[in-house]
């Protein structure tokens, strides 16, 4: 392969028709990668030089599958005259994440730059409304920073199919349109991805979320349908089939883009919101300040933050995140045609265990008062359940013996609003029961031999769970375990699959198999939730806002 001088490489910068980057002593022509790169044209920041300083910041790139993609575009090497001890001179860049907001220390960070962090499991079901500071964070790049004055003057551009545009400032949206509040869950398509990886025994690409890439909030803003009507779009054309527009594109200030079907956008029961408030406060920076779309019942990837443009089109958004991400494929498919798979929109039914307690409690449920003299171990569980598309969860089934027998959890009577019959929020649930001691088996007996969805090498805060590789203080004679499993069913009787094996996909999206947790007789009786997240507090963070 040829060797190139750095003077030649620098000519292939962001303005070049053939942008190049270097990595180590290798040279790559990334022209064909730009449209497929998840960050879109952000990669052009590195054009004409080394990509390594950027990947040292965007550490999510430091994975073998990313290097394999980059190697497809190798065209040569840096000339030896520009190498020192076989390496090119190190470049320095300004850190684009330097002005990111400070996050709550209890968030569980999956990547630092960009920041991706999940809600701690004790907080997931402690309150119906997730406090802003504990709402999970999913960012693809850095967080835009605007002053309050800049935010009020922030412009949203709406473009109709014929190319005509209309602009709205944030001030316009707040003063010229009726405000609406919608309480809705946002859930990442990769929520519980780590469970799929472990449960199936097959690796998946993407952030290895546990069960905390989901949260519930009350959003304040204006209906998208009202804005489209004001901009001149006739929703009747959608209903009678004559609309040129089939999709609504959302574009963010930081380059992220996505789209939803036009039918969802103009559906009177769709409740698509352009939100500027969250739980009674202005949107936090991490959650889209000053403006974001909220698409209830759909994957959170469609709820675009830092919203700057809305475009009505006959095609889906050209964004990489719409066309070549957030899709699912068969368990056997690893080399795929992205264009043939539909983008994830509505979400399937999901549930998770967020708290486990073994031992006595003050007010056991009716199920535990049995005439049987059989020795038993009390267990108390709690968690959440959710289904997309506005479908309400009607039942959560609980098994204390890995699916051999079942009981039903108690669905909490949260003050959930129904929007024209649609349910956009989660259901919180609790369960009290008792496991006969004979159901507990020692690990060598094999009863707890099935791989559970929870990391066998981790004990999480606030839960009565044990790792499979116990420390020496826990002997085989006193450690006896069983597997607790749950599954949810929604109002049209969709339910969760038993295992991740049948739904495995290389991207690890929509991991919705039964949630299994191993519990043991010698687990300490920890609190189900931490007190500072409890509904028993005099005032929650939401109530104070």
URMOQUI-V923335 format. One record per run of one state. SS is the DSSP state (alpha for helix, beta for strand, coil for the rest). FROM is the first residue (numbers start at 0). TO is the last residue. Records with the same first field share a line. If there is no record, write none. Layout:
SS = FROM-TO ; FROM-TO
//
This chain:
coil = 0-0 ; 4-4 ; 11-18 ; 23-24 ; 29-38 ; 46-47 ; 50-50 ; 57-57 ; 61-62 ; 71-72 ; 78-78 ; 84-85 ; 88-106 ; 111-114 ; 118-119 ; 124-130 ; 134-135 ; 138-146 ; 152-153 ; 159-163 ; 176-178 ; 187-191 ; 200-212 ; 231-234 ; 239-245 ; 252-255 ; 266-271 ; 278-279 ; 282-283 ; 287-290 ; 294-296 ; 298-298 ; 302-305 ; 313-318 ; 323-336 ; 340-344 ; 346-348 ; 358-364 ; 368-374 ; 386-391 ; 399-405 ; 408-408 ; 411-417 ; 419-420 ; 422-425 ; 439-439 ; 441-441 ; 445-479 ; 490-493 ; 495-513 ; 520-529 ; 533-539 ; 544-544
beta = 1-3 ; 19-22 ; 25-28 ; 48-49 ; 73-77 ; 82-83 ; 86-87 ; 107-110 ; 115-117 ; 136-137 ; 154-158 ; 164-168 ; 179-186 ; 213-222 ; 246-251 ; 256-260 ; 272-277 ; 280-281 ; 291-293 ; 297-297 ; 306-312 ; 345-345 ; 349-357 ; 375-385 ; 392-398 ; 406-407 ; 409-410 ; 418-418 ; 421-421 ; 426-435 ; 440-440 ; 480-489 ; 494-494 ; 514-519
alpha = 5-10 ; 39-45 ; 51-56 ; 58-60 ; 63-70 ; 79-81 ; 120-123 ; 131-133 ; 147-151 ; 169-175 ; 192-199 ; 223-230 ; 235-238 ; 261-265 ; 284-286 ; 299-301 ; 319-322 ; 337-339 ; 365-367 ; 436-438 ; 442-444 ; 530-532 ; 540-543
//
